[in-house]
């Protein structure tokens, strides 16, 4: 047992123990605990900044083209 202890008394986790949190989250997502529309909305919320940045760049380019055509 002493060989399995690391510095400061922490026990080394096995590969199987390290996989448990991921298995729990996968199990949570696949057991219909969270509705599919909620998962999609969370995924899209992660890309909200990218959508806003892209919209800003596109609107800026269109504004420059419009100003060049007018002036």
PDB file with SEQRES, HELIX, SHEET and CRYST1 records, atoms N, CA, C and O in Angstrom:
SEQRES   1 A   71  UNK UNK UNK UNK UNK UNK UNK UNK UNK UNK UNK UNK UNK          
SEQRES   2 A   71  UNK UNK UNK UNK UNK UNK UNK UNK UNK UNK UNK UNK UNK          
SEQRES   3 A   71  UNK UNK UNK UNK UNK UNK UNK UNK UNK UNK UNK UNK UNK          
SEQRES   4 A   71  UNK UNK UNK UNK UNK UNK UNK UNK UNK UNK UNK UNK UNK          
SEQRES   5 A   71  UNK UNK UNK UNK UNK UNK UNK UNK UNK UNK UNK UNK UNK          
SEQRES   6 A   71  UNK UNK UNK UNK UNK UNK                                      
HELIX    1 AA1 UNK A    2  UNK A    4  5                                   3    
HELIX    2 AA2 UNK A    7  UNK A    9  5                                   3    
HELIX    3 AA3 UNK A   15  UNK A   30  1                                  16    
HELIX    4 AA4 UNK A   36  UNK A   46  1                                  11    
HELIX    5 AA5 UNK A   48  UNK A   70  1                                  23    
CRYST1    1.000    1.000    1.000  90.00  90.00  90.00 P 1           1          
ATOM      1  N   UNK A   1       0.822  -1.189   0.000  1.00  0.00           N  
ATOM      2  CA  UNK A   1       0.000   0.000   0.000  1.00  0.00           C  
ATOM      3  C   UNK A   1       0.864   1.250   0.000  1.00  0.00           C  
ATOM      4  O   UNK A   1       0.509   2.255  -0.615  1.00  0.00           O  
ATOM      5  N   UNK A   2       1.973   1.190   0.674  1.00  0.00           N  
ATOM      6  CA  UNK A   2       2.839   2.362   0.769  1.00  0.00           C  
ATOM      7  C   UNK A   2       3.400   2.737  -0.596  1.00  0.00           C  
ATOM      8  O   UNK A   2       3.646   3.916  -0.848  1.00  0.00           O  
ATOM      9  N   UNK A   3       3.610   1.770  -1.483  1.00  0.00           N  
ATOM     10  CA  UNK A   3       4.150   2.076  -2.807  1.00  0.00           C  
ATOM     11  C   UNK A   3       3.131   2.817  -3.675  1.00  0.00           C  
ATOM     12  O   UNK A   3       3.516   3.445  -4.660  1.00  0.00           O  
ATOM     13  N   UNK A   4       1.859   2.759  -3.337  1.00  0.00           N  
ATOM     14  CA  UNK A   4       0.832   3.429  -4.129  1.00  0.00           C  
ATOM     15  C   UNK A   4       0.620   4.870  -3.685  1.00  0.00           C  
ATOM     16  O   UNK A   4      -0.169   5.588  -4.299  1.00  0.00           O  
ATOM     17  N   UNK A   5       1.294   5.303  -2.650  1.00  0.00           N  
ATOM     18  CA  UNK A   5       1.130   6.666  -2.170  1.00  0.00           C  
ATOM     19  C   UNK A   5       2.139   7.577  -2.854  1.00  0.00           C  
ATOM     20  O   UNK A   5       3.296   7.206  -3.053  1.00  0.00           O  
ATOM     21  N   UNK A   6       1.694   8.747  -3.203  1.00  0.00           N  
ATOM     22  CA  UNK A   6       2.578   9.738  -3.800  1.00  0.00           C  
ATOM     23  C   UNK A   6       2.971  10.753  -2.739  1.00  0.00           C  
ATOM     24  O   UNK A   6       2.649  10.585  -1.563  1.00  0.00           O  
ATOM     25  N   UNK A   7       3.657  11.794  -3.147  1.00  0.00           N  
ATOM     26  CA  UNK A   7       4.055  12.842  -2.217  1.00  0.00           C  
ATOM     27  C   UNK A   7       2.817  13.467  -1.581  1.00  0.00           C  
ATOM     28  O   UNK A   7       1.759  13.530  -2.207  1.00  0.00           O  
ATOM     29  N   UNK A   8       2.945  13.916  -0.374  1.00  0.00           N  
ATOM     30  CA  UNK A   8       1.881  14.559   0.388  1.00  0.00           C  
ATOM     31  C   UNK A   8       0.714  13.617   0.665  1.00  0.00           C  
ATOM     32  O   UNK A   8      -0.377  14.077   1.002  1.00  0.00           O  
ATOM     33  N   UNK A   9       0.917  12.330   0.534  1.00  0.00           N  
ATOM     34  CA  UNK A   9      -0.098  11.366   0.905  1.00  0.00           C  
ATOM     35  C   UNK A   9      -1.222  11.164  -0.093  1.00  0.00           C  
ATOM     36  O   UNK A   9      -2.225  10.534   0.239  1.00  0.00           O  
ATOM     37  N   UNK A  10      -1.085  11.677  -1.298  1.00  0.00           N  
ATOM     38  CA  UNK A  10      -2.129  11.473  -2.301  1.00  0.00           C  
ATOM     39  C   UNK A  10      -1.960  10.105  -2.944  1.00  0.00           C  
ATOM     40  O   UNK A  10      -0.851   9.678  -3.265  1.00  0.00           O  
ATOM     41  N   UNK A  11      -3.082   9.434  -3.121  1.00  0.00           N  
ATOM     42  CA  UNK A  11      -3.056   8.114  -3.736  1.00  0.00           C  
ATOM     43  C   UNK A  11      -3.126   8.267  -5.248  1.00  0.00           C  
ATOM     44  O   UNK A  11      -3.891   9.082  -5.763  1.00  0.00           O  
ATOM     45  N   UNK A  12      -2.338   7.493  -5.943  1.00  0.00           N  
ATOM     46  CA  UNK A  12      -2.338   7.517  -7.402  1.00  0.00           C  
ATOM     47  C   UNK A  12      -3.636   6.913  -7.915  1.00  0.00           C  
ATOM     48  O   UNK A  12      -4.040   5.831  -7.490  1.00  0.00           O  
ATOM     49  N   UNK A  13      -4.293   7.629  -8.843  1.00  0.00           N  
ATOM     50  CA  UNK A  13      -5.546   7.122  -9.407  1.00  0.00           C  
ATOM     51  C   UNK A  13      -5.246   6.192 -10.570  1.00  0.00           C  
ATOM     52  O   UNK A  13      -4.360   6.456 -11.384  1.00  0.00           O  
ATOM     53  N   UNK A  14      -5.987   5.118 -10.635  1.00  0.00           N  
ATOM     54  CA  UNK A  14      -5.819   4.195 -11.748  1.00  0.00           C  
ATOM     55  C   UNK A  14      -6.469   4.774 -12.994  1.00  0.00           C  
ATOM     56  O   UNK A  14      -7.204   5.759 -12.920  1.00  0.00           O  
ATOM     57  N   UNK A  15      -6.197   4.163 -14.131  1.00  0.00           N  
ATOM     58  CA  UNK A  15      -6.785   4.621 -15.391  1.00  0.00           C  
ATOM     59  C   UNK A  15      -8.298   4.536 -15.316  1.00  0.00           C  
ATOM     60  O   UNK A  15      -8.998   5.409 -15.829  1.00  0.00           O  
ATOM     61  N   UNK A  16      -8.804   3.493 -14.682  1.00  0.00           N  
ATOM     62  CA  UNK A  16     -10.255   3.307 -14.579  1.00  0.00           C  
ATOM     63  C   UNK A  16     -10.883   4.389 -13.703  1.00  0.00           C  
ATOM     64  O   UNK A  16     -11.956   4.901 -14.021  1.00  0.00           O  
ATOM     65  N   UNK A  17     -10.227   4.733 -12.617  1.00  0.00           N  
ATOM     66  CA  UNK A  17     -10.751   5.785 -11.747  1.00  0.00           C  
ATOM     67  C   UNK A  17     -10.734   7.142 -12.438  1.00  0.00           C  
ATOM     68  O   UNK A  17     -11.617   7.968 -12.209  1.00  0.00           O  
ATOM     69  N   UNK A  18      -9.740   7.372 -13.277  1.00  0.00           N  
ATOM     70  CA  UNK A  18      -9.655   8.645 -13.994  1.00  0.00           C  
ATOM     71  C   UNK A  18     -10.765   8.778 -15.022  1.00  0.00           C  
ATOM     72  O   UNK A  18     -11.128   9.896 -15.385  1.00  0.00           O  
ATOM     73  N   UNK A  19     -11.311   7.671 -15.500  1.00  0.00           N  
ATOM     74  CA  UNK A  19     -12.359   7.705 -16.512  1.00  0.00           C  
ATOM     75  C   UNK A  19     -13.748   7.927 -15.917  1.00  0.00           C  
ATOM     76  O   UNK A  19     -14.681   8.256 -16.648  1.00  0.00           O  
ATOM     77  N   UNK A  20     -13.896   7.759 -14.640  1.00  0.00           N  
ATOM     78  CA  UNK A  20     -15.228   7.813 -14.037  1.00  0.00           C  
ATOM     79  C   UNK A  20     -15.943   9.146 -14.222  1.00  0.00           C  
ATOM     80  O   UNK A  20     -17.129   9.125 -14.551  1.00  0.00           O  
ATOM     81  N   UNK A  21     -15.306  10.316 -14.034  1.00  0.00           N  
ATOM     82  CA  UNK A  21     -16.052  11.562 -14.246  1.00  0.00           C  
ATOM     83  C   UNK A  21     -16.563  11.706 -15.676  1.00  0.00           C  
ATOM     84  O   UNK A  21     -17.681  12.177 -15.884  1.00  0.00           O  
ATOM     85  N   UNK A  22     -15.772  11.312 -16.652  1.00  0.00           N  
ATOM     86  CA  UNK A  22     -16.210  11.401 -18.044  1.00  0.00           C  
ATOM     87  C   UNK A  22     -17.367  10.444 -18.297  1.00  0.00           C  
ATOM     88  O   UNK A  22     -18.315  10.780 -19.005  1.00  0.00           O  
ATOM     89  N   UNK A  23     -17.287   9.263 -17.722  1.00  0.00           N  
ATOM     90  CA  UNK A  23     -18.375   8.307 -17.894  1.00  0.00           C  
ATOM     91  C   UNK A  23     -19.662   8.845 -17.290  1.00  0.00           C  
ATOM     92  O   UNK A  23     -20.745   8.650 -17.843  1.00  0.00           O  
ATOM     93  N   UNK A  24     -19.541   9.522 -16.150  1.00  0.00           N  
ATOM     94  CA  UNK A  24     -20.731  10.083 -15.524  1.00  0.00           C  
ATOM     95  C   UNK A  24     -21.352  11.150 -16.402  1.00  0.00           C  
ATOM     96  O   UNK A  24     -22.572  11.190 -16.558  1.00  0.00           O  
ATOM     97  N   UNK A  25     -20.524  12.024 -16.983  1.00  0.00           N  
ATOM     98  CA  UNK A  25     -21.089  13.091 -17.813  1.00  0.00           C  
ATOM     99  C   UNK A  25     -21.701  12.519 -19.085  1.00  0.00           C  
ATOM    100  O   UNK A  25     -22.747  12.990 -19.533  1.00  0.00           O  
ATOM    101  N   UNK A  26     -21.060  11.504 -19.675  1.00  0.00           N  
ATOM    102  CA  UNK A  26     -21.634  10.878 -20.865  1.00  0.00           C  
ATOM    103  C   UNK A  26     -22.951  10.203 -20.501  1.00  0.00           C  
ATOM    104  O   UNK A  26     -23.931  10.292 -21.240  1.00  0.00           O  
ATOM    105  N   UNK A  27     -22.964   9.540 -19.372  1.00  0.00           N  
ATOM    106  CA  UNK A  27     -24.183   8.879 -18.933  1.00  0.00           C  
ATOM    107  C   UNK A  27     -25.285   9.908 -18.698  1.00  0.00           C  
ATOM    108  O   UNK A  27     -26.448   9.647 -19.007  1.00  0.00           O  
ATOM    109  N   UNK A  28     -24.935  11.069 -18.156  1.00  0.00           N  
ATOM    110  CA  UNK A  28     -25.922  12.114 -17.913  1.00  0.00           C  
ATOM    111  C   UNK A  28     -26.478  12.646 -19.228  1.00  0.00           C  
ATOM    112  O   UNK A  28     -27.681  12.875 -19.347  1.00  0.00           O  
ATOM    113  N   UNK A  29     -25.613  12.841 -20.208  1.00  0.00           N  
ATOM    114  CA  UNK A  29     -26.061  13.394 -21.478  1.00  0.00           C  
ATOM    115  C   UNK A  29     -26.880  12.393 -22.284  1.00  0.00           C  
ATOM    116  O   UNK A  29     -27.786  12.783 -23.021  1.00  0.00           O  
ATOM    117  N   UNK A  30     -26.572  11.126 -22.152  1.00  0.00           N  
ATOM    118  CA  UNK A  30     -27.259  10.130 -22.971  1.00  0.00           C  
ATOM    119  C   UNK A  30     -28.470   9.522 -22.283  1.00  0.00           C  
ATOM    120  O   UNK A  30     -29.201   8.753 -22.907  1.00  0.00           O  
ATOM    121  N   UNK A  31     -28.700   9.839 -21.031  1.00  0.00           N  
ATOM    122  CA  UNK A  31     -29.841   9.246 -20.334  1.00  0.00           C  
ATOM    123  C   UNK A  31     -31.065  10.144 -20.384  1.00  0.00           C  
ATOM    124  O   UNK A  31     -32.006   9.949 -19.615  1.00  0.00           O  
ATOM    125  N   UNK A  32     -31.068  11.120 -21.273  1.00  0.00           N  
ATOM    126  CA  UNK A  32     -32.177  12.060 -21.448  1.00  0.00           C  
ATOM    127  C   UNK A  32     -32.434  12.886 -20.203  1.00  0.00           C  
ATOM    128  O   UNK A  32     -33.546  13.377 -20.004  1.00  0.00           O  
ATOM    129  N   UNK A  33     -31.426  13.046 -19.367  1.00  0.00           N  
ATOM    130  CA  UNK A  33     -31.576  13.906 -18.202  1.00  0.00           C  
ATOM    131  C   UNK A  33     -31.628  15.365 -18.634  1.00  0.00           C  
ATOM    132  O   UNK A  33     -32.269  16.185 -17.977  1.00  0.00           O  
ATOM    133  N   UNK A  34     -30.958  15.691 -19.731  1.00  0.00           N  
ATOM    134  CA  UNK A  34     -30.981  17.036 -20.299  1.00  0.00           C  
ATOM    135  C   UNK A  34     -31.636  16.928 -21.668  1.00  0.00           C  
ATOM    136  O   UNK A  34     -31.206  16.113 -22.484  1.00  0.00           O  
ATOM    137  N   UNK A  35     -32.669  17.730 -21.945  1.00  0.00           N  
ATOM    138  CA  UNK A  35     -33.330  17.657 -23.249  1.00  0.00           C  
ATOM    139  C   UNK A  35     -32.381  18.021 -24.388  1.00  0.00           C  
ATOM    140  O   UNK A  35     -31.435  18.787 -24.201  1.00  0.00           O  
ATOM    141  N   UNK A  36     -32.642  17.470 -25.558  1.00  0.00           N  
ATOM    142  CA  UNK A  36     -31.772  17.695 -26.715  1.00  0.00           C  
ATOM    143  C   UNK A  36     -31.729  19.166 -27.103  1.00  0.00           C  
ATOM    144  O   UNK A  36     -30.669  19.671 -27.473  1.00  0.00           O  
ATOM    145  N   UNK A  37     -32.870  19.870 -27.027  1.00  0.00           N  
ATOM    146  CA  UNK A  37     -32.876  21.281 -27.412  1.00  0.00           C  
ATOM    147  C   UNK A  37     -32.001  22.102 -26.476  1.00  0.00           C  
ATOM    148  O   UNK A  37     -31.407  23.098 -26.890  1.00  0.00           O  
ATOM    149  N   UNK A  38     -31.920  21.683 -25.198  1.00  0.00           N  
ATOM    150  CA  UNK A  38     -31.085  22.403 -24.243  1.00  0.00           C  
ATOM    151  C   UNK A  38     -29.606  22.176 -24.556  1.00  0.00           C  
ATOM    152  O   UNK A  38     -28.800  23.099 -24.440  1.00  0.00           O  
ATOM    153  N   UNK A  39     -29.248  20.964 -24.947  1.00  0.00           N  
ATOM    154  CA  UNK A  39     -27.864  20.686 -25.331  1.00  0.00           C  
ATOM    155  C   UNK A  39     -27.466  21.499 -26.555  1.00  0.00           C  
ATOM    156  O   UNK A  39     -26.356  22.028 -26.619  1.00  0.00           O  
ATOM    157  N   UNK A  40     -28.376  21.600 -27.534  1.00  0.00           N  
ATOM    158  CA  UNK A  40     -28.090  22.383 -28.742  1.00  0.00           C  
ATOM    159  C   UNK A  40     -27.941  23.853 -28.392  1.00  0.00           C  
ATOM    160  O   UNK A  40     -27.048  24.523 -28.910  1.00  0.00           O  
ATOM    161  N   UNK A  41     -28.806  24.369 -27.517  1.00  0.00           N  
ATOM    162  CA  UNK A  41     -28.707  25.785 -27.149  1.00  0.00           C  
ATOM    163  C   UNK A  41     -27.422  26.072 -26.382  1.00  0.00           C  
ATOM    164  O   UNK A  41     -26.831  27.139 -26.550  1.00  0.00           O  
ATOM    165  N   UNK A  42     -26.978  25.132 -25.541  1.00  0.00           N  
ATOM    166  CA  UNK A  42     -25.709  25.331 -24.830  1.00  0.00           C  
ATOM    167  C   UNK A  42     -24.544  25.314 -25.811  1.00  0.00           C  
ATOM    168  O   UNK A  42     -23.597  26.087 -25.669  1.00  0.00           O  
ATOM    169  N   UNK A  43     -24.614  24.432 -26.805  1.00  0.00           N  
ATOM    170  CA  UNK A  43     -23.551  24.360 -27.804  1.00  0.00           C  
ATOM    171  C   UNK A  43     -23.490  25.658 -28.602  1.00  0.00           C  
ATOM    172  O   UNK A  43     -22.404  26.185 -28.844  1.00  0.00           O  
ATOM    173  N   UNK A  44     -24.643  26.176 -29.010  1.00  0.00           N  
ATOM    174  CA  UNK A  44     -24.678  27.422 -29.775  1.00  0.00           C  
ATOM    175  C   UNK A  44     -24.242  28.616 -28.934  1.00  0.00           C  
ATOM    176  O   UNK A  44     -23.646  29.553 -29.466  1.00  0.00           O  
ATOM    177  N   UNK A  45     -24.522  28.602 -27.643  1.00  0.00           N  
ATOM    178  CA  UNK A  45     -24.100  29.697 -26.774  1.00  0.00           C  
ATOM    179  C   UNK A  45     -22.580  29.785 -26.713  1.00  0.00           C  
ATOM    180  O   UNK A  45     -22.033  30.870 -26.521  1.00  0.00           O  
ATOM    181  N   UNK A  46     -21.902  28.671 -26.873  1.00  0.00           N  
ATOM    182  CA  UNK A  46     -20.447  28.692 -26.890  1.00  0.00           C  
ATOM    183  C   UNK A  46     -19.892  29.390 -28.111  1.00  0.00           C  
ATOM    184  O   UNK A  46     -18.769  29.895 -28.091  1.00  0.00           O  
ATOM    185  N   UNK A  47     -20.678  29.420 -29.176  1.00  0.00           N  
ATOM    186  CA  UNK A  47     -20.227  30.061 -30.408  1.00  0.00           C  
ATOM    187  C   UNK A  47     -20.802  31.460 -30.578  1.00  0.00           C  
ATOM    188  O   UNK A  47     -20.648  32.057 -31.643  1.00  0.00           O  
ATOM    189  N   UNK A  48     -21.464  32.000 -29.549  1.00  0.00           N  
ATOM    190  CA  UNK A  48     -22.094  33.314 -29.647  1.00  0.00           C  
ATOM    191  C   UNK A  48     -21.074  34.401 -29.975  1.00  0.00           C  
ATOM    192  O   UNK A  48     -21.357  35.287 -30.781  1.00  0.00           O  
ATOM    193  N   UNK A  49     -19.908  34.346 -29.371  1.00  0.00           N  
ATOM    194  CA  UNK A  49     -18.882  35.359 -29.645  1.00  0.00           C  
ATOM    195  C   UNK A  49     -18.394  35.261 -31.086  1.00  0.00           C  
ATOM    196  O   UNK A  49     -18.122  36.282 -31.717  1.00  0.00           O  
ATOM    197  N   UNK A  50     -18.281  34.040 -31.613  1.00  0.00           N  
ATOM    198  CA  UNK A  50     -17.846  33.884 -33.003  1.00  0.00           C  
ATOM    199  C   UNK A  50     -18.902  34.425 -33.957  1.00  0.00           C  
ATOM    200  O   UNK A  50     -18.565  35.069 -34.951  1.00  0.00           O  
ATOM    201  N   UNK A  51     -20.164  34.173 -33.668  1.00  0.00           N  
ATOM    202  CA  UNK A  51     -21.241  34.707 -34.511  1.00  0.00           C  
ATOM    203  C   UNK A  51     -21.239  36.229 -34.483  1.00  0.00           C  
ATOM    204  O   UNK A  51     -21.386  36.867 -35.525  1.00  0.00           O  
ATOM    205  N   UNK A  52     -21.073  36.817 -33.301  1.00  0.00           N  
ATOM    206  CA  UNK A  52     -21.066  38.274 -33.175  1.00  0.00           C  
ATOM    207  C   UNK A  52     -19.865  38.871 -33.903  1.00  0.00           C  
ATOM    208  O   UNK A  52     -19.993  39.899 -34.568  1.00  0.00           O  
ATOM    209  N   UNK A  53     -18.711  38.241 -33.783  1.00  0.00           N  
ATOM    210  CA  UNK A  53     -17.525  38.730 -34.491  1.00  0.00           C  
ATOM    211  C   UNK A  53     -17.685  38.650 -35.995  1.00  0.00           C  
ATOM    212  O   UNK A  53     -17.328  39.586 -36.711  1.00  0.00           O  
ATOM    213  N   UNK A  54     -18.216  37.545 -36.477  1.00  0.00           N  
ATOM    214  CA  UNK A  54     -18.448  37.398 -37.917  1.00  0.00           C  
ATOM    215  C   UNK A  54     -19.450  38.399 -38.437  1.00  0.00           C  
ATOM    216  O   UNK A  54     -19.268  38.959 -39.518  1.00  0.00           O  
ATOM    217  N   UNK A  55     -20.511  38.633 -37.678  1.00  0.00           N  
ATOM    218  CA  UNK A  55     -21.510  39.629 -38.094  1.00  0.00           C  
ATOM    219  C   UNK A  55     -20.905  41.022 -38.113  1.00  0.00           C  
ATOM    220  O   UNK A  55     -21.231  41.821 -38.992  1.00  0.00           O  
ATOM    221  N   UNK A  56     -20.039  41.327 -37.171  1.00  0.00           N  
ATOM    222  CA  UNK A  56     -19.377  42.633 -37.147  1.00  0.00           C  
ATOM    223  C   UNK A  56     -18.456  42.831 -38.333  1.00  0.00           C  
ATOM    224  O   UNK A  56     -18.421  43.911 -38.923  1.00  0.00           O  
ATOM    225  N   UNK A  57     -17.716  41.804 -38.683  1.00  0.00           N  
ATOM    226  CA  UNK A  57     -16.810  41.904 -39.834  1.00  0.00           C  
ATOM    227  C   UNK A  57     -17.600  42.062 -41.124  1.00  0.00           C  
ATOM    228  O   UNK A  57     -17.266  42.903 -41.958  1.00  0.00           O  
ATOM    229  N   UNK A  58     -18.641  41.264 -41.293  1.00  0.00           N  
ATOM    230  CA  UNK A  58     -19.457  41.344 -42.518  1.00  0.00           C  
ATOM    231  C   UNK A  58     -20.123  42.707 -42.631  1.00  0.00           C  
ATOM    232  O   UNK A  58     -20.120  43.307 -43.706  1.00  0.00           O  
ATOM    233  N   UNK A  59     -20.694  43.204 -41.537  1.00  0.00           N  
ATOM    234  CA  UNK A  59     -21.343  44.519 -41.599  1.00  0.00           C  
ATOM    235  C   UNK A  59     -20.324  45.620 -41.844  1.00  0.00           C  
ATOM    236  O   UNK A  59     -20.632  46.597 -42.528  1.00  0.00           O  
ATOM    237  N   UNK A  60     -19.124  45.489 -41.306  1.00  0.00           N  
ATOM    238  CA  UNK A  60     -18.076  46.478 -41.563  1.00  0.00           C  
ATOM    239  C   UNK A  60     -17.657  46.498 -43.018  1.00  0.00           C  
ATOM    240  O   UNK A  60     -17.477  47.570 -43.596  1.00  0.00           O  
ATOM    241  N   UNK A  61     -17.500  45.341 -43.614  1.00  0.00           N  
ATOM    242  CA  UNK A  61     -17.124  45.262 -45.033  1.00  0.00           C  
ATOM    243  C   UNK A  61     -18.228  45.849 -45.906  1.00  0.00           C  
ATOM    244  O   UNK A  61     -17.951  46.588 -46.850  1.00  0.00           O  
ATOM    245  N   UNK A  62     -19.476  45.521 -45.591  1.00  0.00           N  
ATOM    246  CA  UNK A  62     -20.593  46.070 -46.372  1.00  0.00           C  
ATOM    247  C   UNK A  62     -20.672  47.589 -46.237  1.00  0.00           C  
ATOM    248  O   UNK A  62     -20.965  48.282 -47.212  1.00  0.00           O  
ATOM    249  N   UNK A  63     -20.418  48.102 -45.058  1.00  0.00           N  
ATOM    250  CA  UNK A  63     -20.435  49.550 -44.853  1.00  0.00           C  
ATOM    251  C   UNK A  63     -19.328  50.233 -45.643  1.00  0.00           C  
ATOM    252  O   UNK A  63     -19.557  51.285 -46.240  1.00  0.00           O  
ATOM    253  N   UNK A  64     -18.140  49.655 -45.657  1.00  0.00           N  
ATOM    254  CA  UNK A  64     -17.025  50.223 -46.424  1.00  0.00           C  
ATOM    255  C   UNK A  64     -17.345  50.200 -47.912  1.00  0.00           C  
ATOM    256  O   UNK A  64     -17.080  51.178 -48.610  1.00  0.00           O  
ATOM    257  N   UNK A  65     -17.907  49.107 -48.409  1.00  0.00           N  
ATOM    258  CA  UNK A  65     -18.269  49.034 -49.825  1.00  0.00           C  
ATOM    259  C   UNK A  65     -19.353  50.056 -50.171  1.00  0.00           C  
ATOM    260  O   UNK A  65     -19.317  50.664 -51.241  1.00  0.00           O  
ATOM    261  N   UNK A  66     -20.308  50.242 -49.273  1.00  0.00           N  
ATOM    262  CA  UNK A  66     -21.361  51.232 -49.496  1.00  0.00           C  
ATOM    263  C   UNK A  66     -20.787  52.645 -49.514  1.00  0.00           C  
ATOM    264  O   UNK A  66     -21.160  53.458 -50.360  1.00  0.00           O  
ATOM    265  N   UNK A  67     -19.891  52.935 -48.592  1.00  0.00           N  
ATOM    266  CA  UNK A  67     -19.274  54.266 -48.557  1.00  0.00           C  
ATOM    267  C   UNK A  67     -18.409  54.515 -49.786  1.00  0.00           C  
ATOM    268  O   UNK A  67     -18.375  55.634 -50.296  1.00  0.00           O  
ATOM    269  N   UNK A  68     -17.715  53.496 -50.267  1.00  0.00           N  
ATOM    270  CA  UNK A  68     -16.909  53.663 -51.477  1.00  0.00           C  
ATOM    271  C   UNK A  68     -17.794  53.913 -52.690  1.00  0.00           C  
ATOM    272  O   UNK A  68     -17.418  54.673 -53.583  1.00  0.00           O  
ATOM    273  N   UNK A  69     -18.953  53.289 -52.734  1.00  0.00           N  
ATOM    274  CA  UNK A  69     -19.861  53.484 -53.864  1.00  0.00           C  
ATOM    275  C   UNK A  69     -20.487  54.874 -53.824  1.00  0.00           C  
ATOM    276  O   UNK A  69     -20.708  55.481 -54.872  1.00  0.00           O  
ATOM    277  N   UNK A  70     -20.772  55.383 -52.634  1.00  0.00           N  
ATOM    278  CA  UNK A  70     -21.406  56.697 -52.497  1.00  0.00           C  
ATOM    279  C   UNK A  70     -20.390  57.809 -52.709  1.00  0.00           C  
ATOM    280  O   UNK A  70     -20.686  58.788 -53.395  1.00  0.00           O  
ATOM    281  N   UNK A  71     -19.227  57.680 -52.148  1.00  0.00           N  
ATOM    282  CA  UNK A  71     -18.221  58.745 -52.250  1.00  0.00           C  
ATOM    283  C   UNK A  71     -17.428  58.538 -53.475  1.00  0.00           C  
ATOM    284  O   UNK A  71     -16.521  59.319 -53.762  1.00  0.00           O  
TER     285      UNK A  71                                                      
END                                                                             
